[in-house]
Amino acid sequence: MQLFYSLASPYARFVRTLIHALGIENIVPVLVNPFDNSPALLAANPLAQIPCLLLDDGTSLFDSEVIARYLDAEYGQQRLFGPATGDWAQQCQFSLIKGILDSAVGLRQEQMREEEGVRSPFWTGRYEQAIMRGVMQLELLGIEAETRLSARQLLLVCLFEYLDFRHPQLPWRTQAPSLAAWLARVQTQAMFTQTRPDAS
Protein backbone atom coordinates (compact mmCIF):
# COMPACT_ATOMS: atom_id res chain seq x y z
CA MET A 1 0.00 0.00 0.00
CA GLN A 2 1.00 3.61 -0.53
CA LEU A 3 0.01 6.66 1.49
CA PHE A 4 0.10 9.98 -0.33
CA TYR A 5 0.75 12.76 2.18
CA SER A 6 2.38 16.13 2.77
CA LEU A 7 4.37 17.09 5.83
CA ALA A 8 2.24 20.10 6.77
CA SER A 9 -1.20 18.47 6.41
CA PRO A 10 -2.70 17.80 9.86
CA TYR A 11 -5.12 15.32 8.30
CA ALA A 12 -2.30 13.30 6.77
CA ARG A 13 -0.39 13.56 10.03
CA PHE A 14 -3.31 12.03 11.92
CA VAL A 15 -3.24 9.00 9.62
CA ARG A 16 0.53 8.75 9.94
CA THR A 17 0.38 8.80 13.74
CA LEU A 18 -2.31 6.12 13.64
CA ILE A 19 -0.15 3.95 11.38
CA HIS A 20 2.69 4.36 13.86
CA ALA A 21 0.43 3.61 16.85
CA LEU A 22 -0.82 0.40 15.23
CA GLY A 23 2.65 -0.68 14.12
CA ILE A 24 1.64 -1.08 10.46
CA GLU A 25 4.75 -1.70 8.37
CA ASN A 26 3.44 -2.45 4.87
CA ILE A 27 2.50 1.11 3.91
CA VAL A 28 4.96 3.08 1.77
CA PRO A 29 4.75 6.85 2.41
CA VAL A 30 4.73 8.96 -0.76
CA LEU A 31 5.45 12.65 -0.18
CA VAL A 32 3.52 14.86 -2.60
CA ASN A 33 2.45 18.46 -3.04
CA PRO A 34 -1.30 18.25 -3.69
CA PHE A 35 -1.18 21.53 -5.62
CA ASP A 36 1.16 20.01 -8.19
CA ASN A 37 -1.61 17.69 -9.45
CA SER A 38 0.81 14.80 -9.85
CA PRO A 39 -0.50 12.06 -12.16
CA ALA A 40 -0.08 9.41 -9.44
CA LEU A 41 -2.17 11.35 -6.92
CA LEU A 42 -4.84 12.28 -9.47
CA ALA A 43 -5.12 8.64 -10.52
CA ALA A 44 -5.71 7.66 -6.91
CA ASN A 45 -7.89 10.62 -5.96
CA PRO A 46 -9.48 12.85 -8.62
CA LEU A 47 -9.93 15.55 -5.95
CA ALA A 48 -6.11 15.78 -5.60
CA GLN A 49 -6.50 15.80 -1.83
CA ILE A 50 -4.39 14.17 0.82
CA PRO A 51 -4.14 11.88 2.61
CA CYS A 52 -4.97 9.19 0.11
CA LEU A 53 -4.31 5.49 0.66
CA LEU A 54 -3.67 3.36 -2.42
CA LEU A 55 -4.54 -0.25 -1.62
CA ASP A 56 -2.81 -3.32 -2.97
CA ASP A 57 -5.71 -4.09 -5.31
CA GLY A 58 -5.37 -0.71 -7.01
CA THR A 59 -8.36 0.91 -5.36
CA SER A 60 -7.92 3.92 -3.12
CA LEU A 61 -9.36 5.45 0.01
CA PHE A 62 -9.43 9.15 0.77
CA ASP A 63 -10.56 11.34 3.64
CA SER A 64 -8.46 10.98 6.75
CA GLU A 65 -11.26 9.55 8.89
CA VAL A 66 -12.18 6.93 6.29
CA ILE A 67 -8.54 5.85 5.97
CA ALA A 68 -8.04 5.79 9.73
CA ARG A 69 -11.18 3.77 10.38
CA TYR A 70 -10.21 1.29 7.67
CA LEU A 71 -6.72 0.81 9.13
CA ASP A 72 -8.08 0.50 12.66
CA ALA A 73 -10.54 -2.15 11.51
CA GLU A 74 -7.98 -4.08 9.45
CA TYR A 75 -4.98 -3.85 11.77
CA GLY A 76 -6.20 -2.64 15.15
CA GLN A 77 -9.30 -4.71 15.86
CA GLN A 78 -11.13 -1.35 16.13
CA ARG A 79 -9.37 -0.54 19.38
CA LEU A 80 -8.68 3.10 18.51
CA PHE A 81 -12.15 4.03 17.26
CA GLY A 82 -14.25 1.32 18.86
CA PRO A 83 -17.04 -0.53 17.04
CA ALA A 84 -18.91 1.41 14.37
CA THR A 85 -22.08 1.07 16.42
CA GLY A 86 -20.38 1.84 19.71
CA ASP A 87 -20.42 4.92 21.90
CA TRP A 88 -22.10 7.67 19.88
CA ALA A 89 -20.94 10.33 22.34
CA GLN A 90 -17.32 9.39 21.66
CA GLN A 91 -17.92 9.47 17.93
CA CYS A 92 -19.41 12.95 18.31
CA GLN A 93 -16.32 13.98 20.27
CA PHE A 94 -14.16 12.86 17.35
CA SER A 95 -16.32 14.99 15.04
CA LEU A 96 -15.87 17.96 17.38
CA ILE A 97 -12.08 17.65 17.26
CA LYS A 98 -12.12 17.27 13.49
CA GLY A 99 -14.46 20.25 13.17
CA ILE A 100 -12.07 22.42 15.19
CA LEU A 101 -9.25 21.25 12.94
CA ASP A 102 -11.34 22.15 9.89
CA SER A 103 -11.76 25.66 11.31
CA ALA A 104 -8.01 25.90 11.96
CA VAL A 105 -7.27 24.91 8.35
CA GLY A 106 -9.89 27.39 7.13
CA LEU A 107 -8.23 30.11 9.20
CA ARG A 108 -4.88 29.23 7.66
CA GLN A 109 -6.38 29.55 4.18
CA GLU A 110 -7.70 33.00 5.08
CA GLN A 111 -4.23 34.00 6.24
CA MET A 112 -2.80 32.91 2.91
CA ARG A 113 -5.41 35.04 1.11
CA GLU A 114 -4.03 38.10 2.90
CA GLU A 115 -1.15 38.16 0.44
CA GLU A 116 -3.73 38.70 -2.30
CA GLY A 117 -5.45 41.45 -0.34
CA VAL A 118 -8.72 39.51 -0.07
CA ARG A 119 -8.61 38.19 3.49
CA SER A 120 -12.06 38.28 5.09
CA PRO A 121 -12.28 39.73 8.62
CA PHE A 122 -15.68 38.04 8.97
CA TRP A 123 -14.41 34.53 8.22
CA THR A 124 -11.20 35.11 10.18
CA GLY A 125 -13.22 36.01 13.25
CA ARG A 126 -15.68 33.19 12.73
CA TYR A 127 -12.94 30.57 12.47
CA GLU A 128 -11.10 31.92 15.50
CA GLN A 129 -14.27 31.98 17.60
CA ALA A 130 -15.20 28.44 16.55
CA ILE A 131 -11.73 27.20 17.50
CA MET A 132 -11.79 28.80 20.94
CA ARG A 133 -15.36 27.67 21.70
CA GLY A 134 -14.52 24.16 20.58
CA VAL A 135 -11.37 24.01 22.70
CA MET A 136 -13.34 25.16 25.74
CA GLN A 137 -15.77 22.29 25.15
CA LEU A 138 -12.93 19.80 24.75
CA GLU A 139 -11.54 20.82 28.14
CA LEU A 140 -14.80 19.66 29.74
CA LEU A 141 -14.83 16.22 28.13
CA GLY A 142 -11.84 14.64 29.88
CA ILE A 143 -10.54 12.85 26.78
CA GLU A 144 -6.97 13.37 27.99
CA ALA A 145 -7.72 11.47 31.22
CA GLU A 146 -8.51 8.23 29.41
CA THR A 147 -5.77 5.68 29.99
CA ARG A 148 -6.43 3.73 26.80
CA LEU A 149 -5.04 5.28 23.62
CA SER A 150 -7.80 6.35 21.24
CA ALA A 151 -8.16 7.93 17.83
CA ARG A 152 -9.57 10.99 19.57
CA GLN A 153 -6.35 11.42 21.52
CA LEU A 154 -4.23 11.07 18.39
CA LEU A 155 -6.31 13.69 16.62
CA LEU A 156 -6.15 15.99 19.66
CA VAL A 157 -2.37 16.07 19.49
CA CYS A 158 -2.49 16.77 15.76
CA LEU A 159 -5.01 19.56 16.37
CA PHE A 160 -3.11 21.30 19.16
CA GLU A 161 0.26 21.06 17.45
CA TYR A 162 -1.30 22.41 14.25
CA LEU A 163 -2.63 25.37 16.25
CA ASP A 164 0.86 25.96 17.65
CA PHE A 165 2.39 25.52 14.18
CA ARG A 166 0.04 27.74 12.17
CA HIS A 167 -1.77 29.89 14.75
CA PRO A 168 0.58 30.61 17.64
CA GLN A 169 -1.35 33.82 18.31
CA LEU A 170 -4.40 31.88 19.53
CA PRO A 171 -4.24 31.46 23.34
CA TRP A 172 -5.91 28.06 23.38
CA ARG A 173 -3.98 26.96 26.47
CA THR A 174 -5.73 29.57 28.60
CA GLN A 175 -9.05 27.89 27.72
CA ALA A 176 -7.77 24.34 28.21
CA PRO A 177 -5.06 24.12 30.89
CA SER A 178 -5.66 20.40 31.55
CA LEU A 179 -5.34 19.58 27.87
CA ALA A 180 -2.23 21.78 27.61
CA ALA A 181 -0.59 19.90 30.49
CA TRP A 182 -1.54 16.56 28.91
CA LEU A 183 -0.12 17.63 25.55
CA ALA A 184 3.20 18.51 27.17
CA ARG A 185 3.38 15.00 28.62
CA VAL A 186 2.52 13.01 25.49
CA GLN A 187 3.88 15.01 22.58
CA THR A 188 7.40 13.60 23.06
CA GLN A 189 6.27 10.11 22.06
CA ALA A 190 7.79 8.77 18.85
CA MET A 191 4.48 8.64 16.97
CA PHE A 192 4.27 12.42 17.32
CA THR A 193 7.91 13.48 17.03
CA GLN A 194 8.41 11.43 13.88
CA THR A 195 5.38 12.93 12.12
CA ARG A 196 5.74 16.55 13.27
CA PRO A 197 5.99 19.13 10.47
CA ASP A 198 8.96 21.45 10.27
CA ALA A 199 8.69 25.22 10.32
CA SER A 200 8.36 25.63 6.56
MODELLER restraints for C-alpha pairs under 7 A, 6 or more apart:
rsr = mdl.restraints
at = mdl.atoms
rsr.add(forms.Gaussian(group=physical.xy_distance, feature=features.Distance(at['CA:1:A'], at['CA:26:A']), mean=6.45, stdev=0.5))
rsr.add(forms.Gaussian(group=physical.xy_distance, feature=features.Distance(at['CA:1:A'], at['CA:27:A']), mean=4.77, stdev=0.5))
rsr.add(forms.Gaussian(group=physical.xy_distance, feature=features.Distance(at['CA:1:A'], at['CA:28:A']), mean=6.10, stdev=0.5))
rsr.add(forms.Gaussian(group=physical.xy_distance, feature=features.Distance(at['CA:1:A'], at['CA:54:A']), mean=5.53, stdev=0.5))
rsr.add(forms.Gaussian(group=physical.xy_distance, feature=features.Distance(at['CA:1:A'], at['CA:55:A']), mean=4.83, stdev=0.5))
rsr.add(forms.Gaussian(group=physical.xy_distance, feature=features.Distance(at['CA:1:A'], at['CA:56:A']), mean=5.27, stdev=0.5))
rsr.add(forms.Gaussian(group=physical.xy_distance, feature=features.Distance(at['CA:2:A'], at['CA:27:A']), mean=5.31, stdev=0.5))
rsr.add(forms.Gaussian(group=physical.xy_distance, feature=features.Distance(at['CA:2:A'], at['CA:28:A']), mean=4.60, stdev=0.5))
rsr.add(forms.Gaussian(group=physical.xy_distance, feature=features.Distance(at['CA:2:A'], at['CA:29:A']), mean=5.76, stdev=0.5))
rsr.add(forms.Gaussian(group=physical.xy_distance, feature=features.Distance(at['CA:2:A'], at['CA:30:A']), mean=6.52, stdev=0.5))
rsr.add(forms.Gaussian(group=physical.xy_distance, feature=features.Distance(at['CA:2:A'], at['CA:53:A']), mean=5.76, stdev=0.5))
rsr.add(forms.Gaussian(group=physical.xy_distance, feature=features.Distance(at['CA:2:A'], at['CA:54:A']), mean=5.05, stdev=0.5))
rsr.add(forms.Gaussian(group=physical.xy_distance, feature=features.Distance(at['CA:2:A'], at['CA:55:A']), mean=6.84, stdev=0.5))
rsr.add(forms.Gaussian(group=physical.xy_distance, feature=features.Distance(at['CA:3:A'], at['CA:27:A']), mean=6.55, stdev=0.5))
rsr.add(forms.Gaussian(group=physical.xy_distance, feature=features.Distance(at['CA:3:A'], at['CA:28:A']), mean=6.11, stdev=0.5))
rsr.add(forms.Gaussian(group=physical.xy_distance, feature=features.Distance(at['CA:3:A'], at['CA:29:A']), mean=4.83, stdev=0.5))
rsr.add(forms.Gaussian(group=physical.xy_distance, feature=features.Distance(at['CA:3:A'], at['CA:30:A']), mean=5.70, stdev=0.5))
rsr.add(forms.Gaussian(group=physical.xy_distance, feature=features.Distance(at['CA:3:A'], at['CA:51:A']), mean=6.76, stdev=0.5))
rsr.add(forms.Gaussian(group=physical.xy_distance, feature=features.Distance(at['CA:3:A'], at['CA:52:A']), mean=5.76, stdev=0.5))
rsr.add(forms.Gaussian(group=physical.xy_distance, feature=features.Distance(at['CA:3:A'], at['CA:53:A']), mean=4.56, stdev=0.5))
rsr.add(forms.Gaussian(group=physical.xy_distance, feature=features.Distance(at['CA:3:A'], at['CA:54:A']), mean=6.31, stdev=0.5))
rsr.add(forms.Gaussian(group=physical.xy_distance, feature=features.Distance(at['CA:4:A'], at['CA:29:A']), mean=6.24, stdev=0.5))
rsr.add(forms.Gaussian(group=physical.xy_distance, feature=features.Distance(at['CA:4:A'], at['CA:30:A']), mean=4.75, stdev=0.5))
rsr.add(forms.Gaussian(group=physical.xy_distance, feature=features.Distance(at['CA:4:A'], at['CA:31:A']), mean=5.98, stdev=0.5))
rsr.add(forms.Gaussian(group=physical.xy_distance, feature=features.Distance(at['CA:4:A'], at['CA:32:A']), mean=6.37, stdev=0.5))
rsr.add(forms.Gaussian(group=physical.xy_distance, feature=features.Distance(at['CA:4:A'], at['CA:50:A']), mean=6.25, stdev=0.5))
rsr.add(forms.Gaussian(group=physical.xy_distance, feature=features.Distance(at['CA:4:A'], at['CA:51:A']), mean=5.50, stdev=0.5))
rsr.add(forms.Gaussian(group=physical.xy_distance, feature=features.Distance(at['CA:4:A'], at['CA:52:A']), mean=5.15, stdev=0.5))
rsr.add(forms.Gaussian(group=physical.xy_distance, feature=features.Distance(at['CA:4:A'], at['CA:53:A']), mean=6.38, stdev=0.5))
rsr.add(forms.Gaussian(group=physical.xy_distance, feature=features.Distance(at['CA:5:A'], at['CA:12:A']), mean=5.54, stdev=0.5))
rsr.add(forms.Gaussian(group=physical.xy_distance, feature=features.Distance(at['CA:5:A'], at['CA:30:A']), mean=6.23, stdev=0.5))
rsr.add(forms.Gaussian(group=physical.xy_distance, feature=features.Distance(at['CA:5:A'], at['CA:31:A']), mean=5.26, stdev=0.5))
rsr.add(forms.Gaussian(group=physical.xy_distance, feature=features.Distance(at['CA:5:A'], at['CA:32:A']), mean=5.91, stdev=0.5))
rsr.add(forms.Gaussian(group=physical.xy_distance, feature=features.Distance(at['CA:5:A'], at['CA:50:A']), mean=5.50, stdev=0.5))
rsr.add(forms.Gaussian(group=physical.xy_distance, feature=features.Distance(at['CA:5:A'], at['CA:51:A']), mean=4.99, stdev=0.5))
rsr.add(forms.Gaussian(group=physical.xy_distance, feature=features.Distance(at['CA:6:A'], at['CA:12:A']), mean=6.77, stdev=0.5))
rsr.add(forms.Gaussian(group=physical.xy_distance, feature=features.Distance(at['CA:6:A'], at['CA:31:A']), mean=5.50, stdev=0.5))
rsr.add(forms.Gaussian(group=physical.xy_distance, feature=features.Distance(at['CA:6:A'], at['CA:32:A']), mean=5.63, stdev=0.5))
rsr.add(forms.Gaussian(group=physical.xy_distance, feature=features.Distance(at['CA:6:A'], at['CA:33:A']), mean=6.26, stdev=0.5))
rsr.add(forms.Gaussian(group=physical.xy_distance, feature=features.Distance(at['CA:7:A'], at['CA:197:A']), mean=5.32, stdev=0.5))
rsr.add(forms.Gaussian(group=physical.xy_distance, feature=features.Distance(at['CA:8:A'], at['CA:197:A']), mean=5.36, stdev=0.5))
rsr.add(forms.Gaussian(group=physical.xy_distance, feature=features.Distance(at['CA:10:A'], at['CA:158:A']), mean=5.99, stdev=0.5))
rsr.add(forms.Gaussian(group=physical.xy_distance, feature=features.Distance(at['CA:10:A'], at['CA:162:A']), mean=6.52, stdev=0.5))
rsr.add(forms.Gaussian(group=physical.xy_distance, feature=features.Distance(at['CA:11:A'], at['CA:51:A']), mean=6.72, stdev=0.5))
rsr.add(forms.Gaussian(group=physical.xy_distance, feature=features.Distance(at['CA:11:A'], at['CA:64:A']), mean=5.69, stdev=0.5))
rsr.add(forms.Gaussian(group=physical.xy_distance, feature=features.Distance(at['CA:12:A'], at['CA:50:A']), mean=6.37, stdev=0.5))
rsr.add(forms.Gaussian(group=physical.xy_distance, feature=features.Distance(at['CA:12:A'], at['CA:51:A']), mean=4.77, stdev=0.5))
rsr.add(forms.Gaussian(group=physical.xy_distance, feature=features.Distance(at['CA:12:A'], at['CA:64:A']), mean=6.59, stdev=0.5))
rsr.add(forms.Gaussian(group=physical.xy_distance, feature=features.Distance(at['CA:13:A'], at['CA:158:A']), mean=6.89, stdev=0.5))
rsr.add(forms.Gaussian(group=physical.xy_distance, feature=features.Distance(at['CA:13:A'], at['CA:195:A']), mean=6.16, stdev=0.5))
rsr.add(forms.Gaussian(group=physical.xy_distance, feature=features.Distance(at['CA:14:A'], at['CA:154:A']), mean=6.61, stdev=0.5))
rsr.add(forms.Gaussian(group=physical.xy_distance, feature=features.Distance(at['CA:14:A'], at['CA:155:A']), mean=5.82, stdev=0.5))
rsr.add(forms.Gaussian(group=physical.xy_distance, feature=features.Distance(at['CA:14:A'], at['CA:158:A']), mean=6.16, stdev=0.5))
rsr.add(forms.Gaussian(group=physical.xy_distance, feature=features.Distance(at['CA:15:A'], at['CA:64:A']), mean=6.27, stdev=0.5))
rsr.add(forms.Gaussian(group=physical.xy_distance, feature=features.Distance(at['CA:15:A'], at['CA:68:A']), mean=5.77, stdev=0.5))
rsr.add(forms.Gaussian(group=physical.xy_distance, feature=features.Distance(at['CA:16:A'], at['CA:195:A']), mean=6.76, stdev=0.5))
rsr.add(forms.Gaussian(group=physical.xy_distance, feature=features.Distance(at['CA:17:A'], at['CA:154:A']), mean=6.93, stdev=0.5))
rsr.add(forms.Gaussian(group=physical.xy_distance, feature=features.Distance(at['CA:17:A'], at['CA:191:A']), mean=5.23, stdev=0.5))
rsr.add(forms.Gaussian(group=physical.xy_distance, feature=features.Distance(at['CA:17:A'], at['CA:192:A']), mean=6.42, stdev=0.5))
rsr.add(forms.Gaussian(group=physical.xy_distance, feature=features.Distance(at['CA:17:A'], at['CA:195:A']), mean=6.69, stdev=0.5))
rsr.add(forms.Gaussian(group=physical.xy_distance, feature=features.Distance(at['CA:18:A'], at['CA:68:A']), mean=6.94, stdev=0.5))
rsr.add(forms.Gaussian(group=physical.xy_distance, feature=features.Distance(at['CA:20:A'], at['CA:191:A']), mean=5.59, stdev=0.5))
rsr.add(forms.Gaussian(group=physical.xy_distance, feature=features.Distance(at['CA:21:A'], at['CA:191:A']), mean=6.46, stdev=0.5))
rsr.add(forms.Gaussian(group=physical.xy_distance, feature=features.Distance(at['CA:22:A'], at['CA:75:A']), mean=6.88, stdev=0.5))
rsr.add(forms.Gaussian(group=physical.xy_distance, feature=features.Distance(at['CA:22:A'], at['CA:76:A']), mean=6.18, stdev=0.5))
rsr.add(forms.Gaussian(group=physical.xy_distance, feature=features.Distance(at['CA:34:A'], at['CA:48:A']), mean=5.74, stdev=0.5))
rsr.add(forms.Gaussian(group=physical.xy_distance, feature=features.Distance(at['CA:34:A'], at['CA:49:A']), mean=6.04, stdev=0.5))
rsr.add(forms.Gaussian(group=physical.xy_distance, feature=features.Distance(at['CA:34:A'], at['CA:50:A']), mean=6.82, stdev=0.5))
rsr.add(forms.Gaussian(group=physical.xy_distance, feature=features.Distance(at['CA:37:A'], at['CA:48:A']), mean=6.22, stdev=0.5))
rsr.add(forms.Gaussian(group=physical.xy_distance, feature=features.Distance(at['CA:41:A'], at['CA:48:A']), mean=6.08, stdev=0.5))
rsr.add(forms.Gaussian(group=physical.xy_distance, feature=features.Distance(at['CA:42:A'], at['CA:48:A']), mean=5.37, stdev=0.5))
rsr.add(forms.Gaussian(group=physical.xy_distance, feature=features.Distance(at['CA:44:A'], at['CA:54:A']), mean=6.54, stdev=0.5))
rsr.add(forms.Gaussian(group=physical.xy_distance, feature=features.Distance(at['CA:44:A'], at['CA:60:A']), mean=5.77, stdev=0.5))
rsr.add(forms.Gaussian(group=physical.xy_distance, feature=features.Distance(at['CA:45:A'], at['CA:52:A']), mean=6.88, stdev=0.5))
rsr.add(forms.Gaussian(group=physical.xy_distance, feature=features.Distance(at['CA:51:A'], at['CA:62:A']), mean=6.22, stdev=0.5))
rsr.add(forms.Gaussian(group=physical.xy_distance, feature=features.Distance(at['CA:51:A'], at['CA:63:A']), mean=6.52, stdev=0.5))
rsr.add(forms.Gaussian(group=physical.xy_distance, feature=features.Distance(at['CA:51:A'], at['CA:64:A']), mean=6.05, stdev=0.5))
rsr.add(forms.Gaussian(group=physical.xy_distance, feature=features.Distance(at['CA:52:A'], at['CA:60:A']), mean=6.85, stdev=0.5))
rsr.add(forms.Gaussian(group=physical.xy_distance, feature=features.Distance(at['CA:52:A'], at['CA:61:A']), mean=5.77, stdev=0.5))
rsr.add(forms.Gaussian(group=physical.xy_distance, feature=features.Distance(at['CA:52:A'], at['CA:62:A']), mean=4.50, stdev=0.5))
rsr.add(forms.Gaussian(group=physical.xy_distance, feature=features.Distance(at['CA:52:A'], at['CA:63:A']), mean=6.95, stdev=0.5))
rsr.add(forms.Gaussian(group=physical.xy_distance, feature=features.Distance(at['CA:53:A'], at['CA:60:A']), mean=5.45, stdev=0.5))
rsr.add(forms.Gaussian(group=physical.xy_distance, feature=features.Distance(at['CA:53:A'], at['CA:61:A']), mean=5.09, stdev=0.5))
rsr.add(forms.Gaussian(group=physical.xy_distance, feature=features.Distance(at['CA:53:A'], at['CA:62:A']), mean=6.29, stdev=0.5))
rsr.add(forms.Gaussian(group=physical.xy_distance, feature=features.Distance(at['CA:53:A'], at['CA:67:A']), mean=6.80, stdev=0.5))
rsr.add(forms.Gaussian(group=physical.xy_distance, feature=features.Distance(at['CA:54:A'], at['CA:60:A']), mean=4.34, stdev=0.5))
rsr.add(forms.Gaussian(group=physical.xy_distance, feature=features.Distance(at['CA:54:A'], at['CA:61:A']), mean=6.54, stdev=0.5))
rsr.add(forms.Gaussian(group=physical.xy_distance, feature=features.Distance(at['CA:61:A'], at['CA:67:A']), mean=6.03, stdev=0.5))
rsr.add(forms.Gaussian(group=physical.xy_distance, feature=features.Distance(at['CA:69:A'], at['CA:81:A']), mean=6.95, stdev=0.5))
rsr.add(forms.Gaussian(group=physical.xy_distance, feature=features.Distance(at['CA:72:A'], at['CA:78:A']), mean=4.98, stdev=0.5))
rsr.add(forms.Gaussian(group=physical.xy_distance, feature=features.Distance(at['CA:72:A'], at['CA:79:A']), mean=6.93, stdev=0.5))
rsr.add(forms.Gaussian(group=physical.xy_distance, feature=features.Distance(at['CA:72:A'], at['CA:80:A']), mean=6.44, stdev=0.5))
rsr.add(forms.Gaussian(group=physical.xy_distance, feature=features.Distance(at['CA:80:A'], at['CA:149:A']), mean=6.64, stdev=0.5))
rsr.add(forms.Gaussian(group=physical.xy_distance, feature=features.Distance(at['CA:80:A'], at['CA:150:A']), mean=4.33, stdev=0.5))
rsr.add(forms.Gaussian(group=physical.xy_distance, feature=features.Distance(at['CA:80:A'], at['CA:151:A']), mean=4.91, stdev=0.5))
rsr.add(forms.Gaussian(group=physical.xy_distance, feature=features.Distance(at['CA:81:A'], at['CA:150:A']), mean=6.34, stdev=0.5))
rsr.add(forms.Gaussian(group=physical.xy_distance, feature=features.Distance(at['CA:81:A'], at['CA:151:A']), mean=5.61, stdev=0.5))
rsr.add(forms.Gaussian(group=physical.xy_distance, feature=features.Distance(at['CA:94:A'], at['CA:152:A']), mean=5.43, stdev=0.5))
rsr.add(forms.Gaussian(group=physical.xy_distance, feature=features.Distance(at['CA:97:A'], at['CA:156:A']), mean=6.61, stdev=0.5))
rsr.add(forms.Gaussian(group=physical.xy_distance, feature=features.Distance(at['CA:100:A'], at['CA:130:A']), mean=6.91, stdev=0.5))
rsr.add(forms.Gaussian(group=physical.xy_distance, feature=features.Distance(at['CA:100:A'], at['CA:131:A']), mean=5.32, stdev=0.5))
rsr.add(forms.Gaussian(group=physical.xy_distance, feature=features.Distance(at['CA:100:A'], at['CA:134:A']), mean=6.16, stdev=0.5))
rsr.add(forms.Gaussian(group=physical.xy_distance, feature=features.Distance(at['CA:101:A'], at['CA:159:A']), mean=5.71, stdev=0.5))
rsr.add(forms.Gaussian(group=physical.xy_distance, feature=features.Distance(at['CA:103:A'], at['CA:127:A']), mean=5.18, stdev=0.5))
rsr.add(forms.Gaussian(group=physical.xy_distance, feature=features.Distance(at['CA:103:A'], at['CA:130:A']), mean=6.85, stdev=0.5))
rsr.add(forms.Gaussian(group=physical.xy_distance, feature=features.Distance(at['CA:103:A'], at['CA:131:A']), mean=6.37, stdev=0.5))
rsr.add(forms.Gaussian(group=physical.xy_distance, feature=features.Distance(at['CA:104:A'], at['CA:127:A']), mean=6.81, stdev=0.5))
rsr.add(forms.Gaussian(group=physical.xy_distance, feature=features.Distance(at['CA:104:A'], at['CA:131:A']), mean=6.79, stdev=0.5))
rsr.add(forms.Gaussian(group=physical.xy_distance, feature=features.Distance(at['CA:104:A'], at['CA:163:A']), mean=6.90, stdev=0.5))
rsr.add(forms.Gaussian(group=physical.xy_distance, feature=features.Distance(at['CA:106:A'], at['CA:127:A']), mean=6.92, stdev=0.5))
rsr.add(forms.Gaussian(group=physical.xy_distance, feature=features.Distance(at['CA:107:A'], at['CA:124:A']), mean=5.90, stdev=0.5))
rsr.add(forms.Gaussian(group=physical.xy_distance, feature=features.Distance(at['CA:107:A'], at['CA:127:A']), mean=5.75, stdev=0.5))
rsr.add(forms.Gaussian(group=physical.xy_distance, feature=features.Distance(at['CA:108:A'], at['CA:166:A']), mean=6.84, stdev=0.5))
rsr.add(forms.Gaussian(group=physical.xy_distance, feature=features.Distance(at['CA:110:A'], at['CA:119:A']), mean=5.51, stdev=0.5))
rsr.add(forms.Gaussian(group=physical.xy_distance, feature=features.Distance(at['CA:110:A'], at['CA:120:A']), mean=6.85, stdev=0.5))
rsr.add(forms.Gaussian(group=physical.xy_distance, feature=features.Distance(at['CA:110:A'], at['CA:124:A']), mean=6.54, stdev=0.5))
rsr.add(forms.Gaussian(group=physical.xy_distance, feature=features.Distance(at['CA:111:A'], at['CA:119:A']), mean=6.66, stdev=0.5))
rsr.add(forms.Gaussian(group=physical.xy_distance, feature=features.Distance(at['CA:113:A'], at['CA:119:A']), mean=5.09, stdev=0.5))
rsr.add(forms.Gaussian(group=physical.xy_distance, feature=features.Distance(at['CA:132:A'], at['CA:172:A']), mean=6.40, stdev=0.5))
rsr.add(forms.Gaussian(group=physical.xy_distance, feature=features.Distance(at['CA:135:A'], at['CA:172:A']), mean=6.83, stdev=0.5))
rsr.add(forms.Gaussian(group=physical.xy_distance, feature=features.Distance(at['CA:135:A'], at['CA:175:A']), mean=6.76, stdev=0.5))
rsr.add(forms.Gaussian(group=physical.xy_distance, feature=features.Distance(at['CA:135:A'], at['CA:176:A']), mean=6.59, stdev=0.5))
rsr.add(forms.Gaussian(group=physical.xy_distance, feature=features.Distance(at['CA:136:A'], at['CA:175:A']), mean=5.46, stdev=0.5))
rsr.add(forms.Gaussian(group=physical.xy_distance, feature=features.Distance(at['CA:136:A'], at['CA:176:A']), mean=6.15, stdev=0.5))
rsr.add(forms.Gaussian(group=physical.xy_distance, feature=features.Distance(at['CA:139:A'], at['CA:176:A']), mean=5.16, stdev=0.5))
rsr.add(forms.Gaussian(group=physical.xy_distance, feature=features.Distance(at['CA:139:A'], at['CA:178:A']), mean=6.81, stdev=0.5))
rsr.add(forms.Gaussian(group=physical.xy_distance, feature=features.Distance(at['CA:139:A'], at['CA:179:A']), mean=6.34, stdev=0.5))
rsr.add(forms.Gaussian(group=physical.xy_distance, feature=features.Distance(at['CA:143:A'], at['CA:153:A']), mean=6.87, stdev=0.5))
rsr.add(forms.Gaussian(group=physical.xy_distance, feature=features.Distance(at['CA:144:A'], at['CA:153:A']), mean=6.78, stdev=0.5))
rsr.add(forms.Gaussian(group=physical.xy_distance, feature=features.Distance(at['CA:144:A'], at['CA:179:A']), mean=6.43, stdev=0.5))
rsr.add(forms.Gaussian(group=physical.xy_distance, feature=features.Distance(at['CA:144:A'], at['CA:182:A']), mean=6.37, stdev=0.5))
rsr.add(forms.Gaussian(group=physical.xy_distance, feature=features.Distance(at['CA:157:A'], at['CA:183:A']), mean=6.66, stdev=0.5))
rsr.add(forms.Gaussian(group=physical.xy_distance, feature=features.Distance(at['CA:173:A'], at['CA:180:A']), mean=5.58, stdev=0.5))
